[in-house]
Amino acid sequence: MESPQWDQFELIDSGDGQKLERWGKKIFIRPEPKALWRKSNPALWQKAEAVCDENERWNKPFEKFFLEREGLKFDLHASQESKHIGLFPEQEPHWRAIKSAMKPGDNLLNLFAYTGSASLVAAQAGCRVTHVDASRPAVEWARENAGLSGMESAPIRWIVEDAMTYLRREEKRGNRYEAILLDPPSFGRGPKGELWKIEKIADLLDACAKVLSPNRRMLLLTMYNLEASALTLDSLLKTDSLKAGDIEIGELALKESSGGRYLPLSLYGRARWH
C-alpha cells in the first residue's frame, strides 16, 4: 500500500542500507535495513545536510522544524538516541482508514502511540482518543503536536503506561473501544521497567480482544520487524479471541522520486467488523 506523494515529504532515493529523504526543505540520510539494493543516483546524496548512521547517531545537530498535513502540524527533530524524527509518512494509508472506518463519538485506543499522528487524525475525525505510550518524552511530544494543531481541547487522554498493564486495567474497569491501533516495537521497557518483547504480541492481542466494544469497527496492527511477514500478521489476527471479521494484510511502502522503486517499510494487518 503506497502512501501518496506529499508536497512536504519526498523519498528521493534508497539503497546500500540507507534512504535519502526530503522533509520540507531539509534533506537527510537515514539508515534503512530493508534497502538492500544499490543507490539509483549516488550524486543526489551529496545534497544531504545531516546523516544518521547505522548506529542511529547523527553526524551533526539540526534545529527542529515543522510540517503540516491536512490541518495538522508536527514538530520534527532528532536526538542522539534515535534515527526517528517524529513522523512516519508511510502510515498515511492508516490515517485514511481511520477516517473512513470511524464515526464521531467512537472510542479509539492508540497503543505505542509515539508522537501522536494517528491520535490527532482520529480526534480530527470526531473520535474520543486514548493515547498510550511508555515514554513520557514521546507523550509530551505528542501533546505538543496537538497544541501546534490547535487541538489542545480535543477529546484525547494522554497516558504514560505499559501497554499490557493498561489493557488489563481497562478490562477490569469495564472500559471498551470501537477501535484499537497497535504499532509495537521489537523490544522496549515500560515506565516502571516492564519488559516488552515482540514475542508477547499474541498475549497483547488477546488482551486487546477483551476491551473491544460489541460495536467494534477496526483493529490495526503495524509491525516493522524484519523477521516477520504479512502472513505472520494474518495468523495473529485470526486468533480465536478476536473473532475478526474481514482481515487485510500487506506492506506499507514509499516510492522513490528518482529511481521509481518501492521501499517497503512496514507490515500491516487490519481486522474490520461490520
C-alpha positions as CSV (number, residue, x, y, z in Angstrom):
1,M,0.0,0.0,0.0
2,E,1.7,3.2,-1.2
3,S,1.5,6.5,0.6
4,P,0.6,9.2,-1.8
5,Q,3.2,11.9,-2.6
6,W,3.3,14.8,-0.2
7,D,4.5,18.3,-1.1
8,Q,6.2,18.4,2.3
9,F,7.9,14.9,2.0
10,E,9.8,13.0,-0.6
11,L,11.7,9.7,-0.7
12,I,14.3,10.7,-3.2
13,D,16.4,7.6,-3.4
14,S,17.4,4.5,-1.4
15,G,20.0,1.7,-1.4
16,D,23.0,0.3,0.4
17,G,21.1,0.2,3.7
18,Q,20.1,3.9,3.6
19,K,17.4,6.2,2.4
20,L,17.6,9.8,1.1
21,E,14.6,11.9,2.1
22,R,13.4,15.5,1.8
23,W,11.4,16.9,4.7
24,G,10.1,20.3,3.7
25,K,13.3,21.9,2.5
26,K,15.7,19.7,4.6
27,I,17.4,16.6,3.1
28,F,18.5,13.8,5.3
29,I,20.1,10.4,5.0
30,R,18.9,7.8,7.5
31,P,19.6,4.1,7.9
32,E,17.1,1.6,6.3
33,P,18.0,-2.1,6.6
34,K,15.4,-3.1,4.0
35,A,17.1,-1.1,1.3
36,L,19.4,-4.0,0.2
37,W,19.8,-2.8,-3.4
38,R,22.2,-0.2,-4.9
39,K,21.5,3.5,-4.9
40,S,20.0,4.8,-8.2
41,N,21.5,8.2,-8.2
42,P,24.6,8.5,-5.9
43,A,25.2,12.1,-6.9
44,L,22.0,13.2,-5.3
45,W,23.2,12.0,-1.9
46,Q,25.7,14.8,-1.8
47,K,22.9,17.3,-1.1
48,A,22.1,15.9,2.4
49,E,22.6,18.3,5.2
50,A,22.6,15.7,8.0
51,V,23.3,11.9,8.1
52,C,22.2,9.4,10.7
53,D,24.5,6.3,10.7
54,E,23.6,2.6,11.2
55,N,24.1,3.1,15.0
56,E,21.4,5.8,14.9
57,R,23.8,8.6,15.6
58,W,23.5,11.9,13.7
59,N,26.7,13.5,12.3
60,K,25.5,16.9,13.4
61,P,22.6,18.5,15.1
62,F,19.8,20.4,13.3
63,E,17.1,22.7,14.5
64,K,13.6,21.4,15.0
65,F,11.3,22.2,12.1
66,F,7.6,21.9,11.4
67,L,5.5,20.1,8.7
68,E,1.8,20.4,8.1
69,R,-0.6,17.8,6.7
70,E,-4.4,18.3,6.2
71,G,-4.8,20.7,9.1
72,L,-2.3,19.0,11.5
73,K,1.1,20.4,12.4
74,F,4.0,18.3,13.5
75,D,7.2,19.2,15.4
76,L,10.1,17.3,13.9
77,H,13.5,16.9,15.4
78,A,16.3,14.4,16.0
79,S,18.0,13.2,19.1
80,Q,21.3,11.4,19.6
81,E,19.5,8.2,20.6
82,S,17.3,7.6,17.6
83,K,17.1,7.8,13.8
84,H,13.5,8.8,14.0
85,I,12.4,12.4,13.7
86,G,8.8,12.2,14.7
87,L,6.7,11.2,11.7
88,F,6.2,8.1,9.6
89,P,4.9,9.2,6.1
90,E,4.3,5.6,5.0
91,Q,1.5,5.3,7.6
92,E,-0.7,7.8,5.7
93,P,-3.0,5.0,4.4
94,H,-3.7,4.1,8.0
95,W,-4.8,7.7,8.6
96,R,-7.2,7.4,5.7
97,A,-8.5,4.1,7.1
98,I,-9.2,5.7,10.4
99,K,-11.2,8.5,8.8
100,S,-13.3,6.1,6.7
101,A,-14.0,3.5,9.4
102,M,-14.7,5.6,12.5
103,K,-17.8,7.5,13.4
104,P,-18.0,10.6,15.6
105,G,-18.1,9.7,19.3
106,D,-16.3,6.3,18.8
107,N,-13.6,5.4,21.3
108,L,-10.2,4.7,19.8
109,L,-7.2,3.3,21.7
110,N,-3.8,4.0,20.3
111,L,-1.1,1.8,21.8
112,F,2.6,2.5,21.4
113,A,1.3,5.8,20.1
114,Y,4.7,7.7,19.9
115,T,4.3,11.3,18.7
116,G,0.6,11.1,18.1
117,S,-0.1,11.5,14.3
118,A,-2.8,8.7,14.3
119,S,-4.2,10.1,17.6
120,L,-4.7,13.5,16.1
121,V,-6.2,12.1,12.9
122,A,-8.7,10.1,14.9
123,A,-9.6,13.1,17.1
124,Q,-9.9,15.3,14.0
125,A,-12.5,12.6,12.7
126,G,-14.5,13.1,15.9
127,C,-13.3,10.1,18.0
128,R,-12.6,10.1,21.7
129,V,-9.0,9.0,21.8
130,T,-6.8,7.4,24.4
131,H,-3.2,7.8,23.6
132,V,-0.8,5.4,25.4
133,D,2.9,5.2,25.3
134,A,5.5,4.0,27.8
135,S,7.8,7.0,27.0
136,R,7.0,10.3,28.8
137,P,9.0,12.3,26.3
138,A,7.1,10.8,23.4
139,V,3.7,11.6,25.1
140,E,4.9,15.2,25.7
141,W,6.0,15.4,22.1
142,A,2.5,14.2,21.0
143,R,0.8,16.8,23.2
144,E,3.0,19.5,21.7
145,N,1.8,18.4,18.2
146,A,-1.8,18.6,19.5
147,G,-1.1,22.2,20.6
148,L,0.5,23.1,17.3
149,S,-2.5,21.8,15.5
150,G,-4.9,23.8,17.6
151,M,-6.3,20.7,19.3
152,E,-5.4,21.4,22.9
153,S,-9.0,20.8,23.9
154,A,-9.6,17.8,21.7
155,P,-11.0,14.7,23.5
156,I,-7.6,12.9,23.9
157,R,-6.5,11.2,27.1
158,W,-2.7,11.2,27.3
159,I,-1.4,8.1,29.2
160,V,2.2,7.2,30.1
161,E,1.9,3.5,30.7
162,D,3.0,0.0,29.7
163,A,0.5,-1.3,27.0
164,M,-0.2,-4.6,28.7
165,T,-0.6,-3.1,32.1
166,Y,-3.0,-0.5,30.7
167,L,-5.1,-3.1,28.9
168,R,-5.6,-5.2,32.0
169,R,-6.6,-2.2,34.0
170,E,-9.1,-1.2,31.3
171,E,-10.6,-4.7,31.2
172,K,-11.2,-4.5,35.0
173,R,-12.7,-1.0,34.7
174,G,-15.1,-2.1,32.0
175,N,-13.9,0.5,29.5
176,R,-14.4,-0.6,25.9
177,Y,-13.2,0.7,22.5
178,E,-14.6,0.6,19.0
179,A,-11.0,0.6,17.5
180,I,-7.5,-0.2,18.6
181,L,-4.3,0.7,16.9
182,L,-1.0,-1.1,17.7
183,D,2.5,-0.3,16.5
184,P,4.7,-2.3,18.8
185,P,8.5,-2.1,18.8
186,S,10.6,-5.3,18.7
187,F,11.8,-4.5,22.2
188,G,11.2,-1.9,24.9
189,R,10.5,-1.1,28.6
190,G,7.6,0.4,30.3
191,P,7.8,3.4,32.7
192,K,8.3,1.0,35.6
193,G,10.8,-1.2,33.9
194,E,8.2,-3.6,32.4
195,L,9.8,-5.7,29.7
196,W,8.2,-5.7,26.2
197,K,9.3,-8.2,23.5
198,I,7.6,-8.8,20.2
199,E,7.2,-12.4,21.2
200,K,4.4,-11.3,23.5
201,I,2.3,-10.0,20.7
202,A,-0.2,-12.8,20.8
203,D,-0.8,-12.1,24.5
204,L,-1.2,-8.5,23.7
205,L,-3.9,-9.2,21.1
206,D,-5.8,-11.4,23.5
207,A,-5.8,-8.5,25.9
208,C,-7.0,-6.2,23.2
209,A,-9.9,-8.5,22.4
210,K,-11.1,-8.1,26.0
211,V,-11.5,-4.3,25.7
212,L,-13.1,-4.2,22.2
213,S,-16.6,-2.9,22.2
214,P,-19.5,-5.1,21.0
215,N,-19.7,-2.4,18.3
216,R,-16.1,-2.9,17.3
217,R,-15.0,-1.4,14.0
218,M,-11.3,-1.9,13.5
219,L,-8.1,-3.3,14.9
220,L,-5.0,-2.2,13.1
221,L,-1.6,-3.8,13.7
222,T,1.6,-2.4,12.3
223,M,5.0,-4.2,12.6
224,Y,8.4,-3.1,11.4
225,N,10.2,-6.4,12.4
226,L,12.5,-7.7,9.7
227,E,11.8,-11.3,10.7
228,A,8.0,-11.1,10.3
229,S,5.9,-11.4,7.1
230,A,2.4,-10.3,6.2
231,L,1.3,-13.8,6.7
232,T,2.5,-13.6,10.3
233,L,0.1,-10.8,10.9
234,D,-2.7,-12.7,9.2
235,S,-2.2,-15.6,11.5
236,L,-2.0,-13.3,14.5
237,L,-5.3,-11.6,13.7
238,K,-7.1,-14.9,13.1
239,T,-6.8,-15.7,16.8
240,D,-10.0,-17.0,18.4
241,S,-10.1,-14.3,20.9
242,L,-10.5,-11.5,18.3
243,K,-13.2,-13.2,16.3
244,A,-12.1,-11.0,13.5
245,G,-14.3,-10.1,10.6
246,D,-12.6,-9.1,7.4
247,I,-8.8,-9.3,7.5
248,E,-6.5,-7.3,5.2
249,I,-2.7,-7.7,5.2
250,G,0.1,-6.2,3.3
251,E,3.1,-3.8,3.3
252,L,3.3,-0.1,3.6
253,A,5.8,1.4,1.1
254,L,7.1,4.6,-0.3
255,K,8.1,5.2,-3.9
256,E,11.3,6.8,-4.9
257,S,11.1,10.0,-6.9
258,S,14.4,9.4,-8.7
259,G,14.6,5.7,-9.3
260,G,10.9,4.8,-9.2
261,R,11.4,1.8,-6.9
262,Y,9.3,0.9,-3.9
263,L,10.9,0.9,-0.5
264,P,8.9,-1.5,1.8
265,L,8.9,-0.1,5.3
266,S,6.3,-1.8,7.4
267,L,3.9,-4.8,7.5
268,Y,0.3,-4.2,8.5
269,G,-2.8,-6.3,9.3
270,R,-6.2,-4.7,9.5
271,A,-9.2,-6.5,11.1
272,R,-12.6,-5.0,10.3
273,W,-16.1,-5.7,11.6
274,H,-19.4,-4.6,10.0
